[in-house]
Amino acid sequence: MTAVALAATGCGGGSDSAGASGAVLSSSWTDPQNPLEPANTNEVQGGKVLSMIFRGLKQYDPRTGEAKNMLAERIETSDSRRYTVTLKDGWTFSDGEKVTAKSFVDAWNYGASLRNNQKNAYFFSYIEGYDKVHPARGEQSAETMSGLRTVDDRTFTVTLSQKFSGFPDTLGYNAFVPLPRAFYDDRAGWLAKPVGNGPYTVESYTKGSEMRLTKWGDYPGPDAARNDGVTLKVYTDNNTAYTDLMAGNLDLVDDVPAQQLKNVRGDLGDRYLNTPAGIIQTLAFPYYDKNWNKAGSVKVRQGLSRAIDRRQITETIFQKTRTPATDWTSPVLGAEGGYKAGLCGAWCEYDAAAAKKLIKEGGGLPGGQVKITYNADTGSHKLWVDAVCNSINNALGNDRACVGNPIGTFADFRSKSTTQKLSGPFRAGWQMDYPLTQNFLQPLYYTNASSNDGKWSSPEFDRLVDRANAETDPARSVRMFQQAEEVVRDQMAAIPLWYQNGSAGWSQRLSNVTLNPFSVPVYDQIKVG
């Protein structure tokens, strides 16, 4: 998913204090970039809410990340291209409408349509007929994808344009959830107060202040909420959120600020959690800018990578809650899942002399300086960007070779990065949408993919990814993806910085607090009181 806004916000006004809200817990949050359309949300803060108010065909196990059937009774295929989906009976939306096969088929067709301009449309691109509803050029020539067909209320078929053995495991991602008729009948009204089929319903949302979610008492799933609701409070500084937690005005902070990591154990004791997560932080580049898409620029990027002392930064700033990255995926996948420690090789090892030599051979820094753009609504980003720039400056012997370029809010930063309005490297945190190697590579680096904000493109990478997706043997598929990852490495499409752990701190009111492999609190299992 997913650009990561790794910390959030300040606000306050409007909600009850933590101690006065009964079995409702309060948690830190950031306003999402866009209204909460499932196919138009590809960042973490909006994704948190969608995962509370929706359930899809699959649900990722909160401990292991394994994709398990939720609304799907079974998903069958004989050739990894034609799938038959059978739904469980008894599921409804919170407004009482029955969830049917049509609820999925209509939602997927809506998400794929070029006219609807959904950021996650790309996730439907493997379905046959996608090229007609979302052509690369020109207007769409069909209303629906030919690869989707409703058989009856509980059955629909999906025909892909090519084999994709991992397709069922992607179906726990929020883009694939069903939508009720209310979404189409009154979209503006639905966006103001979304109706889903998950453990919670949206009670109210005041942008810049808070979103209140209430337990849905008639939720039919096995993971019903164990609390009465969650109030997501908007903060513009996660240090303020931490201060509110310590003062008893907030129950849960789901990203402990870097400035507090030295003190958090003493402050919270066993009410602090630090656990591996499927998140990697990288520096992306604007390949739509000729300065980063010309002969020699590969060596410049390699040189910048070698100028970054990852180990020192992760140990001193992040107190070892980050681990220096040596590939472009995540250790949470494991070796069988596609993680390959050391795949980056020497390009991710600090060497000042090598860095200086590579950048000189590549023609020098564009304009003599790099500006790393990041969102400034969390102090943690400024800390590490400054540290990265200090490392680069020290390696190159030039205290102005690298500077930070802050943009006020996460939403503003995403607006510029997703519309190709940046001229230098920029922060690109990635939180996995689903636990597959494919998810760390294809959405970010495939030509014109949904989160390929820098517009990097490699026909060789695309070809290898297509072959890996079509491979039915998991081990061979993983090896093919690693070959594609080597193309990313050889061209240094993005600079991997570090893998991130999930962290959380909570008040004495809460128990049973855990983070899933995506680093998101398992809100529905938290107990209050």
BALO-181817 format. One record per residue (C-alpha): residue number from 1; x, y, z; chain. Coordinates in Angstrom, 3 decimals, always signed. Each point is the difference from the previous one (the first is absolute). Layout:
REM residues N
  nr        X        Y        Z kette
 NUM        X        Y        Z     A
...
//
This chain:
REM residues 529
  nr        X        Y        Z kette
   1   +0.000   +0.000   +0.000     A
   2   +1.061   +2.142   +0.221     A
   3   +1.951   +2.920   +0.721     A
   4   +0.648   +0.236   +3.703     A
   5   -0.654   +3.086   +2.089     A
   6   +2.075   -1.359   +2.812     A
   7   -1.421   +2.015   +2.829     A
   8   -2.627   +2.475   +0.339     A
   9   -1.496   +2.947   +1.445     A
  10   -1.219   +2.556   +2.733     A
  11   -3.185   +1.302   +0.446     A
  12   -2.327   -0.706   +2.218     A
  13   -3.186   +1.618   +0.195     A
  14   -3.312   -1.536   +0.324     A
  15   +0.324   -3.388   +1.579     A
  16   -0.399   -1.266   +3.509     A
  17   +3.118   -0.637   +1.994     A
  18   +1.235   -3.552   +0.068     A
  19   -1.187   -0.570   +3.506     A
  20   -3.549   +1.203   -0.630     A
  21   -0.968   -2.068   -3.003     A
  22   -0.944   -3.356   +1.511     A
  23   +0.981   -2.939   -2.173     A
  24   +0.981   +2.264   -2.908     A
  25   +3.731   +0.419   -0.523     A
  26   +1.768   +2.982   -1.565     A
  27   +2.918   -0.383   -2.396     A
  28   +2.335   +2.337   -1.879     A
  29   -0.676   +0.459   -3.716     A
  30   +0.573   +2.256   -3.009     A
  31   -2.596   +1.238   -2.460     A
  32   +0.085   -2.245   -3.082     A
  33   +1.046   +1.412   -3.355     A
  34   -3.370   -0.660   -1.641     A
  35   -3.576   -0.867   +0.996     A
  36   -0.316   -3.638   +0.981     A
  37   -0.814   -1.686   -3.303     A
  38   +1.606   -3.441   +0.220     A
  39   +1.366   +0.112   -3.556     A
  40   +1.313   +3.540   +0.487     A
  41   +1.862   -0.458   +3.285     A
  42   +3.643   -1.045   -0.272     A
  43   +1.490   +1.438   +3.182     A
  44   +0.106   -1.246   +3.563     A
  45   -2.286   +2.385   +1.873     A
  46   -2.981   -0.510   -2.269     A
  47   +0.817   -3.686   -0.172     A
  48   -0.285   -0.292   +3.783     A
  49   -3.621   +1.126   -0.129     A
  50   -0.897   -2.163   -2.991     A
  51   +1.375   -3.056   +1.805     A
  52   -2.334   +0.781   +2.915     A
  53   -3.206   +0.570   -1.980     A
  54   +0.432   -2.600   -2.768     A
  55   +0.645   -3.688   -0.453     A
  56   +0.896   -1.590   -3.340     A
  57   +0.341   -3.470   -1.462     A
  58   +3.217   -0.560   +1.947     A
  59   +1.278   +1.331   +3.315     A
  60   +3.671   +0.076   +0.983     A
  61   +0.720   -1.829   +3.229     A
  62   +0.918   +2.655   +2.615     A
  63   +2.905   -2.133   +1.240     A
  64   +1.417   -1.720   -3.078     A
  65   -1.275   +2.113   -2.886     A
  66   -1.341   -3.127   -1.718     A
  67   -2.917   +0.659   -2.367     A
  68   -3.004   -1.911   +1.369     A
  69   -3.544   -0.196   -1.309     A
  70   -2.393   +2.549   +1.492     A
  71   -3.031   +0.569   -2.259     A
  72   +1.323   -2.601   -2.425     A
  73   -1.195   -3.513   +0.669     A
  74   +2.408   -1.186   -2.679     A
  75   +2.019   +1.320   -2.947     A
  76   +0.647   -2.683   -2.601     A
  77   +2.165   -0.199   -3.124     A
  78   +1.484   -2.702   -2.176     A
  79   +2.346   +2.182   -2.009     A
  80   +0.889   +3.117   +2.098     A
  81   -1.916   +2.105   -2.516     A
  82   -3.699   -0.825   +0.367     A
  83   -1.315   +0.241   +3.558     A
  84   -3.404   -0.823   +1.453     A
  85   -0.847   +1.829   +3.231     A
  86   -2.714   -1.306   +2.317     A
  87   -1.144   +2.265   +2.842     A
  88   -1.042   -1.004   +3.497     A
  89   -3.648   +0.583   +0.822     A
  90   -1.227   +2.395   +2.675     A
  91   +2.128   +3.082   -0.660     A
  92   -1.614   +3.434   -0.198     A
  93   +1.088   +3.621   -0.063     A
  94   -0.681   +2.021   +3.142     A
  95   -3.059   +1.574   -1.680     A
  96   -1.575   -3.460   -0.331     A
  97   +0.675   -0.597   -3.701     A
  98   +1.131   -3.535   -0.781     A
  99   +3.558   -0.438   -1.277     A
 100   -0.213   -1.860   -3.300     A
 101   +2.256   -0.900   -2.895     A
 102   -1.296   +3.128   -1.743     A
 103   +1.278   +2.103   +2.948     A
 104   +3.510   -1.088   -0.952     A
 105   -0.353   +0.053   -3.781     A
 106   -1.490   +3.514   -0.049     A
 107   +2.642   +1.318   +2.422     A
 108   +2.872   -1.431   -2.021     A
 109   -1.402   +1.382   -3.253     A
 110   -0.422   +3.404   +1.661     A
 111   +3.566   -0.073   +1.303     A
 112   +1.432   -0.958   -3.397     A
 113   -1.888   +2.599   -2.054     A
 114   +2.128   +2.779   -1.456     A
 115   -2.899   +2.437   +0.445     A
 116   +0.028   -0.498   +3.751     A
 117   +3.711   +0.859   +0.296     A
 118   +0.754   -2.379   +2.872     A
 119   +3.608   -0.188   +1.202     A
 120   -0.219   -3.757   +0.524     A
 121   -1.424   -0.758   -3.450     A
 122   +3.291   -1.700   -0.821     A
 123   -0.795   -2.849   +2.397     A
 124   -2.725   -1.136   -2.401     A
 125   +2.307   +0.050   -3.020     A
 126   +0.377   -3.787   -0.104     A
 127   -3.712   -0.474   -0.589     A
 128   -0.911   -0.622   -3.622     A
 129   -1.522   +3.084   -1.600     A
 130   +1.811   +2.491   +2.230     A
 131   +1.592   +1.510   -3.100     A
 132   -3.479   +0.898   -1.279     A
 133   -1.197   +1.729   +3.174     A
 134   +3.373   +1.563   +0.818     A
 135   +1.992   +0.439   -3.238     A
 136   +3.511   +1.416   +0.144     A
 137   -1.093   +2.604   -2.555     A
 138   -3.334   +1.339   -1.124     A
 139   -3.462   -0.550   +1.458     A
 140   -1.326   -3.216   +1.451     A
 141   -1.943   -2.107   -2.482     A
 142   -1.865   -2.265   +2.427     A
 143   -1.968   +0.537   +3.196     A
 144   +1.049   -3.222   +1.707     A
 145   +2.872   -2.478   -0.116     A
 146   -0.737   -3.072   -2.094     A
 147   +1.880   -2.162   +2.514     A
 148   -2.579   +0.524   +2.756     A
 149   -3.282   -1.903   -0.089     A
 150   -2.700   -0.416   +2.636     A
 151   -1.327   -3.572   +0.064     A
 152   -2.462   +0.315   +2.897     A
 153   -0.281   +1.844   +3.307     A
 154   +2.865   -1.934   +1.543     A
 155   +2.187   -0.773   -3.020     A
 156   +2.044   +1.981   -2.491     A
 157   +2.829   -0.828   -2.364     A
 158   +3.219   +1.873   -0.694     A
 159   +1.974   -0.546   -3.191     A
 160   +3.458   +1.534   -0.069     A
 161   +1.836   +1.140   -3.112     A
 162   +2.967   -2.158   +1.032     A
 163   +0.806   -2.554   +2.661     A
 164   +0.466   +1.451   +3.480     A
 165   +0.408   -2.715   +2.606     A
 166   +0.137   +2.475   +2.873     A
 167   -3.266   +1.703   -0.937     A
 168   -2.119   -1.487   +2.841     A
 169   +2.456   +1.269   +2.607     A
 170   -0.411   +3.583   -1.248     A
 171   -3.731   -0.023   +0.701     A
 172   +0.286   +1.120   +3.618     A
 173   +1.161   +3.411   -1.206     A
 174   -2.482   +2.828   +0.515     A
 175   -0.377   +0.743   -3.731     A
 176   -1.830   -3.330   -0.368     A
 177   -2.702   +0.463   +2.663     A
 178   -3.706   +0.011   -0.972     A
 179   -2.078   +3.187   -0.159     A
 180   -3.699   +0.478   +0.872     A
 181   -2.604   +1.568   -2.277     A
 182   +0.101   +3.132   +2.171     A
 183   +3.447   +0.764   -1.406     A
 184   -1.368   +0.336   -3.536     A
 185   -3.377   +1.528   +0.924     A
 186   +1.473   +2.866   +2.035     A
 187   +3.772   +0.004   -0.311     A
 188   +0.453   +3.390   +1.699     A
 189   -2.127   -1.101   +2.932     A
 190   +1.841   -3.311   +0.214     A
 191   +3.409   +1.706   -0.015     A
 192   -1.139   +2.259   +2.844     A
 193   -0.979   -3.075   +2.037     A
 194   +1.233   -3.241   -1.574     A
 195   -2.058   -3.174   +0.357     A
 196   +1.945   -3.260   +0.044     A
 197   -0.244   -3.577   +1.254     A
 198   +2.767   -0.054   +2.635     A
 199   +0.074   -0.066   +3.817     A
 200   -0.435   +3.794   +0.272     A
 201   -2.219   +2.689   -1.479     A
 202   +0.901   +3.656   -0.520     A
 203   -1.908   +2.212   +2.422     A
 204   +1.538   +3.346   -0.996     A
 205   +3.066   +1.610   -1.540     A
 206   +1.253   +3.539   +0.463     A
 207   +3.040   +0.591   -2.192     A
 208   +2.953   +1.286   +1.989     A
 209   -1.555   -1.177   +3.259     A
 210   -1.217   -3.580   +0.279     A
 211   -1.919   -2.960   -1.371     A
 212   -2.308   -1.943   +2.295     A
 213   -0.625   -3.669   -0.730     A
 214   -2.565   -2.097   +1.852     A
 215   -0.167   -3.752   +0.459     A
 216   -2.545   -1.572   -2.354     A
 217   -2.038   -2.254   +2.251     A
 218   -1.367   -2.148   -2.832     A
 219   +3.341   -0.636   -1.660     A
 220   -0.111   -3.639   -1.217     A
 221   +3.726   -0.696   -0.158     A
 222   +2.203   -1.981   +2.409     A
 223   +2.081   +3.061   +0.940     A
 224   -2.667   +2.169   +1.665     A
 225   +1.277   +3.029   +1.917     A
 226   +0.858   -0.603   +3.648     A
 227   -0.462   +3.699   +0.794     A
 228   -2.874   +2.425   -0.640     A
 229   +1.831   +2.188   -2.486     A
 230   +3.105   +1.931   -1.003     A
 231   +0.478   +3.755   -0.199     A
 232   +2.813   +0.834   -2.418     A
 233   +1.459   +3.353   +1.050     A
 234   +1.855   +2.076   -2.567     A
 235   +3.450   +1.227   +1.005     A
 236   +2.395   +2.129   -2.006     A
 237   +2.938   -1.020   +2.181     A
 238   +0.437   -3.490   +1.407     A
 239   +1.972   +1.450   +2.924     A
 240   -3.195   +1.758   +1.054     A
 241   -1.829   -3.311   -0.267     A
 242   +2.602   -1.603   +2.266     A
 243   -0.338   +2.859   +2.498     A
 244   -3.774   -0.485   +0.015     A
 245   +0.487   -3.708   +0.617     A
 246   +2.230   +0.712   +2.987     A
 247   -2.527   +2.562   +1.321     A
 248   -2.903   -2.459   -0.210     A
 249   -1.734   +1.817   -2.866     A
 250   +0.631   -2.708   -2.588     A
 251   -0.125   -3.783   +0.198     A
 252   +2.184   -1.161   -2.878     A
 253   +2.912   +1.344   -2.039     A
 254   +0.738   -2.350   -2.884     A
 255   +3.332   +1.499   -1.006     A
 256   +2.254   +1.069   +2.865     A
 257   +1.967   +3.095   -1.104     A
 258   +3.727   -0.416   -0.449     A
 259   +0.674   +2.679   +2.610     A
 260   -1.688   -2.154   +2.669     A
 261   +1.595   -3.353   -0.788     A
 262   +2.715   +0.463   +2.616     A
 263   -2.624   +0.553   +2.698     A
 264   -2.922   -2.152   -1.047     A
 265   +0.874   -3.108   +2.025     A
 266   +0.376   +2.079   +3.136     A
 267   -3.194   +1.914   -0.746     A
 268   -2.246   -2.912   -0.919     A
 269   +1.671   -3.226   +1.078     A
 270   -1.941   -2.954   -1.395     A
 271   -2.512   +2.365   -1.631     A
 272   +2.414   +0.455   -2.897     A
 273   +0.264   -2.274   -3.020     A
 274   +2.770   -0.157   -2.596     A
 275   -0.448   -2.722   -2.613     A
 276   +1.155   -0.733   -3.584     A
 277   -2.320   +1.282   -2.730     A
 278   -0.275   -0.153   -3.773     A
 279   +1.274   +3.539   -0.499     A
 280   +3.025   +1.315   -1.855     A
 281   +1.183   +3.592   -0.282     A
 282   +1.615   +1.042   -3.273     A
 283   +1.052   +3.070   -1.922     A
 284   -1.840   +0.217   -3.322     A
 285   +0.987   +2.116   -2.986     A
 286   -1.951   +2.061   -2.559     A
 287   +0.824   -1.759   -3.264     A
 288   -2.274   +2.448   -1.800     A
 289   +2.764   +2.555   +0.688     A
 290   +2.756   -0.325   -2.617     A
 291   +2.666   +0.485   +2.678     A
 292   -0.851   -3.413   +1.447     A
 293   -0.592   -1.799   -3.277     A
 294   +3.206   +0.544   -1.919     A
 295   +3.302   -1.750   -0.543     A
 296   +1.980   -0.029   +3.229     A
 297   -2.934   +0.457   +2.354     A
 298   +0.169   -3.678   +1.048     A
 299   +3.492   +0.583   +1.372     A
 300   -1.188   +3.133   +1.786     A
 301   -2.767   -1.975   +1.715     A
 302   +2.420   -2.803   +0.856     A
 303   +2.386   +2.559   +1.421     A
 304   -2.704   +1.580   +2.132     A
 305   -0.934   -3.439   +1.316     A
 306   +3.590   -0.711   +0.975     A
 307   +0.212   +3.398   +1.718     A
 308   -2.742   -0.898   +2.503     A
 309   +1.156   -1.567   +3.268     A
 310   -3.145   -2.014   +0.692     A
 311   +1.317   -1.777   +3.045     A
 312   +0.955   +3.170   +1.826     A
 313   -3.347   +1.644   -0.774     A
 314   -2.108   -2.982   +1.065     A
 315   +1.959   -0.428   +3.229     A
 316   +0.253   +3.641   +1.096     A
 317   -3.296   +1.492   -1.190     A
 318   -2.272   -3.017   +0.000     A
 319   +1.547   -1.927   +2.906     A
 320   +0.098   -3.175   -2.131     A
 321   -3.747   +0.119   -0.729     A
 322   +1.098   +0.121   -3.635     A
 323   +2.376   -2.425   -1.731     A
 324   +2.289   +0.988   -2.906     A
 325   -1.577   -1.225   -3.231     A
 326   +1.941   -2.387   -2.212     A
 327   -2.754   -0.611   -2.551     A
 328   -3.271   +1.612   -1.188     A
 329   -2.508   -2.260   +1.814     A
 330   -0.303   -0.849   +3.708     A
 331   +1.338   -2.665   +2.378     A
 332   -3.576   -0.742   +1.130     A
 333   -0.477   -1.879   -3.284     A
 334   +2.695   -2.490   +0.957     A
 335   +2.316   -1.718   -2.468     A
 336   -2.779   -2.208   -1.358     A
 337   -2.164   +3.063   -0.553     A
 338   +2.625   +1.824   -2.036     A
 339   +2.155   +1.985   +2.415     A
 340   +3.655   -0.323   -0.956     A
 341   +2.399   +1.545   +2.471     A
 342   +2.952   +1.687   -1.649     A
 343   -1.510   +0.193   -3.487     A
 344   +0.990   +3.683   -0.156     A
 345   +3.629   -0.960   +0.518     A
 346   +2.641   +2.708   +0.278     A
 347   -2.416   +2.654   -1.279     A
 348   -1.630   +0.109   +3.452     A
 349   +3.278   +0.059   +1.924     A
 350   +1.426   +3.298   +1.206     A
 351   +3.239   +0.967   -1.714     A
 352   +0.776   +3.719   -0.230     A
 353   +2.834   -0.342   -2.504     A
 354   -2.046   -2.241   -2.303     A
 355   -2.969   +2.352   +0.266     A
 356   +2.049   +3.019   -0.987     A
 357   +1.564   -1.856   -2.945     A
 358   -3.339   -1.303   -1.328     A
 359   -1.707   +3.398   +0.136     A
 360   +2.923   +1.630   -1.791     A
 361   -0.046   -2.707   -2.697     A
 362   -3.746   +0.529   -0.402     A
 363   +0.433   +3.684   -0.765     A
 364   -0.556   +1.372   +3.483     A
 365   -3.168   +0.915   +1.889     A
 366   -2.628   +1.722   -2.195     A
 367   +0.432   +3.711   +0.607     A
 368   +2.694   -0.826   +2.548     A
 369   -2.489   -0.940   +2.728     A
 370   -2.729   -2.495   +0.878     A
 371   -3.092   +1.040   +1.932     A
 372   -1.821   -2.833   +1.766     A
 373   -3.733   +0.773   +0.173     A
 374   -2.040   -1.306   +2.929     A
 375   -3.147   +0.831   +1.949     A
 376   +0.731   +2.102   +3.057     A
 377   -3.018   -0.992   +2.111     A
 378   +2.144   -2.437   +1.910     A
 379   +3.268   +0.902   +1.673     A
 380   +1.373   -3.472   -0.718     A
 381   +0.306   +0.688   -3.716     A
 382   +1.970   +3.193   +0.528     A
 383   +2.369   -1.823   +2.343     A
 384   +0.881   -2.769   -2.426     A
 385   +0.032   +2.171   -3.123     A
 386   +2.427   +2.362   +1.728     A
 387   +2.090   -2.992   +1.066     A
 388   +0.037   -1.415   -3.557     A
 389   +1.057   +3.376   -1.355     A
 390   +2.719   +0.342   +2.654     A
 391   +1.315   -3.426   -0.985     A
 392   +0.008   +0.926   -3.700     A
 393   +1.614   +3.362   +0.707     A
 394   +2.723   -1.567   +2.135     A
 395   +0.707   -2.654   -2.604     A
 396   +0.273   +2.557   -2.799     A
 397   +1.820   +2.612   +2.058     A
 398   -2.619   +2.627   -0.830     A
 399   -2.393   +1.244   +2.675     A
 400   -2.512   +1.215   -2.621     A
 401   -0.069   -3.088   -2.231     A
 402   -3.254   -1.156   +1.604     A
 403   -2.771   +1.901   +1.769     A
 404   -3.479   -0.875   +1.183     A
 405   -3.049   +1.417   -1.778     A
 406   -2.994   -0.171   +2.378     A
 407   -3.622   +0.213   -1.154     A
 408   -2.550   +0.838   +2.689     A
 409   -2.365   -2.958   +0.083     A
 410   -0.149   -3.589   -1.149     A
 411   -2.971   +0.792   -2.254     A
 412   +1.877   +2.877   -1.683     A
 413   +3.120   -2.130   -0.384     A
 414   -1.972   -2.844   -1.572     A
 415   -1.794   +2.432   -2.279     A
 416   +3.318   +1.165   -1.435     A
 417   +1.707   -3.400   -0.117     A
 418   -2.941   -1.721   -1.696     A
 419   -0.403   +2.713   -2.643     A
 420   +3.682   +0.105   -0.980     A
 421   +0.761   +3.457   +1.363     A
 422   +3.299   -0.728   +1.737     A
 423   +3.462   +0.641   -1.412     A
 424   +2.208   -2.016   +2.322     A
 425   +0.015   -3.129   +2.183     A
 426   -2.937   -0.440   +2.345     A
 427   -1.047   -2.134   +2.960     A
 428   -1.780   -3.162   -1.089     A
 429   -1.067   -2.170   +2.887     A
 430   -1.790   -3.196   -1.035     A
 431   -2.268   -2.079   +2.194     A
 432   -0.944   -3.280   -1.616     A
 433   -3.580   -0.409   -1.193     A
 434   +0.302   -3.775   +0.160     A
 435   +2.923   -2.269   +0.956     A
 436   +1.357   -0.845   -3.461     A
 437   +3.340   +0.943   -1.579     A
 438   -2.027   +1.217   -2.948     A
 439   -1.542   +2.727   +2.156     A
 440   +3.381   +1.504   +0.888     A
 441   +1.048   +0.131   -3.641     A
 442   -2.799   +0.264   -2.534     A
 443   -2.088   +2.913   +1.398     A
 444   +3.173   +2.065   +0.455     A
 445   +2.176   -0.771   -3.014     A
 446   -2.133   -1.491   -2.799     A
 447   -0.567   +2.456   -2.848     A
 448   -2.874   +2.356   +0.902     A
 449   -0.903   -2.045   +3.092     A
 450   -2.307   +1.465   +2.622     A
 451   +2.724   +1.154   +2.411     A
 452   +2.814   +0.543   -2.492     A
 453   -0.008   +3.695   +0.827     A
 454   +3.443   +0.619   -1.479     A
 455   -0.991   -1.592   -3.340     A
 456   +2.997   -2.328   -0.187     A
 457   -0.299   -2.483   -2.850     A
 458   +1.905   -3.086   -1.094     A
 459   -1.294   -2.439   -2.664     A
 460   +2.268   -2.706   +1.447     A
 461   -1.447   +0.459   +3.491     A
 462   -3.555   -0.078   -1.379     A
 463   +0.711   -3.179   -1.963     A
 464   +1.432   -1.799   +3.028     A
 465   -2.926   +1.042   +2.202     A
 466   -2.478   -1.277   -2.583     A
 467   +1.814   -3.332   -0.113     A
 468   +0.155   -0.214   +3.800     A
 469   -3.731   +0.648   +0.322     A
 470   -0.786   -2.704   -2.563     A
 471   +2.198   -2.580   +1.738     A
 472   -2.067   -2.553   +1.905     A
 473   +2.884   -1.430   +2.026     A
 474   +0.471   +2.340   +3.016     A
 475   +3.759   -0.565   +0.269     A
 476   +0.586   +0.710   -3.687     A
 477   -2.252   +3.062   +0.207     A
 478   +2.059   +1.359   +2.901     A
 479   +3.251   -0.517   -1.918     A
 480   -1.456   +1.849   -2.989     A
 481   -1.064   +2.917   +2.185     A
 482   +3.512   +0.139   +1.426     A
 483   +1.373   +0.232   -3.518     A
 484   -2.344   +2.944   -0.579     A
 485   +1.234   +1.502   +3.260     A
 486   +3.557   -0.260   -1.289     A
 487   -1.022   +2.309   -2.871     A
 488   -1.217   +2.500   +2.599     A
 489   +3.361   -0.372   +1.737     A
 490   +2.135   +0.340   -3.119     A
 491   -1.750   +3.218   -0.972     A
 492   -0.436   +1.154   +3.619     A
 493   -3.614   +0.842   -0.830     A
 494   -0.434   +1.053   +3.643     A
 495   +2.433   +0.063   +2.904     A
 496   -0.995   -2.441   +2.778     A
 497   +0.628   +1.505   +3.420     A
 498   -1.367   -2.194   +2.792     A
 499   -2.687   -2.454   +0.998     A
 500   -2.344   +1.380   +2.602     A
 501   -1.441   -1.617   +3.065     A
 502   -3.500   +0.800   +1.129     A
 503   -0.205   +1.749   +3.364     A
 504   -2.812   +0.932   +2.332     A
 505   -0.526   +1.356   +3.488     A
 506   -3.260   -0.070   +1.924     A
 507   -1.746   +1.089   +3.176     A
 508   -0.810   -2.082   +3.037     A
 509   -3.636   -0.190   -1.164     A
 510   +0.923   -2.329   -2.856     A
 511   +0.977   -3.647   -0.211     A
 512   +0.512   -2.548   -2.778     A
 513   +1.735   +2.584   -2.205     A
 514   +1.797   -1.507   -2.989     A
 515   +1.270   +1.154   -3.376     A
 516   -0.574   -2.038   -3.137     A
 517   +2.825   -0.663   -2.504     A
 518   -1.007   +3.236   -1.753     A
 519   +0.819   +1.926   +3.235     A
 520   -3.667   +0.958   +0.485     A
 521   -1.660   -0.529   +3.400     A
 522   -2.466   -2.878   +0.074     A
 523   -2.665   +2.410   +1.223     A
 524   -2.854   -2.500   +0.157     A
 525   +1.848   -2.178   +2.525     A
 526   +0.982   +2.780   +2.430     A
 527   -1.771   -0.101   +3.355     A
 528   -0.853   +3.145   +1.978     A
 529   -0.240   +0.168   +3.769     A
//
